[in-house]
Amino acid sequence: MNIFSSIQLGEVEVSNSTLTVLILVSSFTFIAVGISSFKLYKSLLNNENK
């Protein structure tokens, strides 16, 4: 399999490396928002218990 092959998304052709970078950045953002939300919710529960 060629690393530089491309995937057809409708009328747009996207290379595999571009798609990989987009997936990694999206995953990192999703995980970061999840961790941040969890910490915020945890601190909210700790403040209510005091």
N, C-alpha and C positions, 0 to 999 in steps of 0.2 A: 504494500500500500504506500502510495506517495504521500509524504508529509504535507506537501504544498498543493494537494488537490483541493478542489473547491466544492461547496455544497450549494445547490440552487434553491433559493428561498423565494419562490414566486419569480419575479423578474430580476431579483438581485442575486448576484453570485458572491458568496462569502467564503474566504479561505478557511481551512481547518484551524490554523493558528489564531486567526481573528476570533473565530467562534470559541476556541478554548480560552482565550484571554477574557472574553465577555462572560463566559460561564464562571471562571474563577473570581472575577471582580464581583459578579452578582452574588455568588455564594458567600464571599467574604462580607459583603454588605448585609446580607440577610442574617448571617450569624452574628455580626456586630450589633445589629439592631435588636436581635433576640436576647443577647446577653445584657445589653443596656436596659431593655424593658424588664427583664427578670430582676436585675439589681434595683431598679426603680420600684417595682412592685414589692420586693423584699424589704426595702427601706420603709415603704409605706406601712407594711404590716408590723415592722419593728416599732415604728412611732406610735401605732395604735395600741400596742401592748404596754407601753410605759405609763 
